[in-house]
Amino acid sequence: MPEAHQRAFDRLGDRVLLEVPLQPGIRSTLVHTEYRLDPVAVFGRDAPLVVEIGSGSGDALVEGARRRPDWDFVAFEVWRPGIGHSMAKMGAEALPNVRIVEADAAVALGTALSPGSVQEVWTYFPDPWPKTKHRKRRIVDADLADTVLGLLAPGGTWRLATDWDDYAGAMRTVLDAHDGFTLVSTDRAPLRPVTRFERKGVATGRRITDLAYAPR
Ligand SMILES: C[S@@+](CC[C@H](N)C(=O)[O-])C[C@H]1O[C@@H](n2cnc3c(N)ncnc32)[C@H](O)[C@@H]1O
């Protein structure tokens, strides 16, 4: 990771990274199934909670947390350089309403958070896995949909964005067919900034799709 990001990681790691027990295994990124994340204990208050799946370099996370200091944000990201970059964006003091978990989001969401405890789940520009033979690696699928549905509070929202048309189509196929979700918007998500992935997608002529689903 670039030196400035490493410095931010070293300086802010204690404040921003949540220490979570992992399942055994060399280089495991799987949160231990016994672990429970208690947002009230972590943030010292009871506020609407946003969970980001794959926060990358932290553009949406940091911008969102700055614009909504009255909300709390927990991001799951497995790519440490992205975590360092996110911390570098926070400035010297970090952001009191942000924590990052260095672990697999799909697994952690299944066990670490309480049902009905999340106001918004964000999945922006998930890895597209464009080759047909790799599509089964895509993180948005029916299993993740079941997990997210269980986490969302009444009135909560799952916000997704992608610059790959066929991934957008696959998201719609899975979520439109899901008994528990209804599509509520295809407008740009209110707090979603323009990120590197969006710029790259647009520059190569791809269309950006935003989707927002709510529990029925
Ligand atoms: C294409 S990037 C997009 C990052 C960010 N959401 C954005 O819009 O700029 C996808 C990110 O998801 C992360 N990721 C992929 N699978 C993940 C998983 N199972 N758990 C947590 N993060 C994951 C990758 O490491 C990568 O940083």
The ligand as an SDF file (V2000), in Angstrom:
LIG
                    3D

 27 29  0  0  0  0  0  0  0  0999 V2000
  -14.8610   -3.0790   -7.3570 C   0  0  0  0  0  0  0  0  0  0  0  0
  -14.5240   -2.6930   -5.6970 S   0  0  0  0  0  0  0  0  0  0  0  0
  -15.7020   -1.4070   -5.3010 C   0  0  0  0  0  0  0  0  0  0  0  0
  -15.3560   -0.6890   -4.0610 C   0  0  0  0  0  0  0  0  0  0  0  0
  -16.3270    0.4030   -3.5880 C   0  0  0  0  0  0  0  0  0  0  0  0
  -17.6080   -0.1710   -3.1970 N   0  0  0  0  0  0  0  0  0  0  0  0
  -16.5200    1.4810   -4.6120 C   0  0  0  0  0  0  0  0  0  0  0  0
  -17.6350    1.6310   -5.1410 O   0  0  0  0  0  0  0  0  0  0  0  0
  -15.5480    2.1910   -4.9050 O   0  0  0  0  0  0  0  0  0  0  0  0
  -15.1760   -4.0870   -4.8550 C   0  0  0  0  0  0  0  0  0  0  0  0
  -14.6010   -4.2350   -3.4640 C   0  0  0  0  0  0  0  0  0  0  0  0
  -15.2740   -5.2930   -2.7880 O   0  0  0  0  0  0  0  0  0  0  0  0
  -14.3200   -5.9760   -1.9990 C   0  0  0  0  0  0  0  0  0  0  0  0
  -14.8530   -7.3210   -1.7360 N   0  0  0  0  0  0  0  0  0  0  0  0
  -15.0610   -8.3020   -2.6310 C   0  0  0  0  0  0  0  0  0  0  0  0
  -15.5870   -9.3790   -2.0410 N   0  0  0  0  0  0  0  0  0  0  0  0
  -15.7190   -9.0590   -0.7250 C   0  0  0  0  0  0  0  0  0  0  0  0
  -16.2020   -9.7630    0.4150 C   0  0  0  0  0  0  0  0  0  0  0  0
  -16.6620  -11.0200    0.3020 N   0  0  0  0  0  0  0  0  0  0  0  0
  -16.2050   -9.1410    1.5970 N   0  0  0  0  0  0  0  0  0  0  0  0
  -15.7260   -7.8740    1.7160 C   0  0  0  0  0  0  0  0  0  0  0  0
  -15.2460   -7.1620    0.6770 N   0  0  0  0  0  0  0  0  0  0  0  0
  -15.2480   -7.7420   -0.5280 C   0  0  0  0  0  0  0  0  0  0  0  0
  -13.0570   -5.9650   -2.8270 C   0  0  0  0  0  0  0  0  0  0  0  0
  -11.9070   -6.1690   -2.0450 O   0  0  0  0  0  0  0  0  0  0  0  0
  -13.1170   -4.5740   -3.4420 C   0  0  0  0  0  0  0  0  0  0  0  0
  -12.4460   -3.6240   -2.6600 O   0  0  0  0  0  0  0  0  0  0  0  0
  1  2  1  0
  2  3  1  0
  2 10  1  0
  3  4  1  0
  4  5  1  0
  5  6  1  0
  5  7  1  0
  7  8  2  0
  7  9  1  0
 10 11  1  0
 11 12  1  0
 11 26  1  0
 12 13  1  0
 13 14  1  0
 13 24  1  0
 14 15  1  0
 14 23  1  0
 15 16  2  0
 16 17  1  0
 17 18  1  0
 17 23  2  0
 18 19  1  0
 18 20  2  0
 20 21  1  0
 21 22  2  0
 22 23  1  0
 24 25  1  0
 24 26  1  0
 26 27  1  0
M  CHG  2   2   1   9  -1
M  END
$$$$
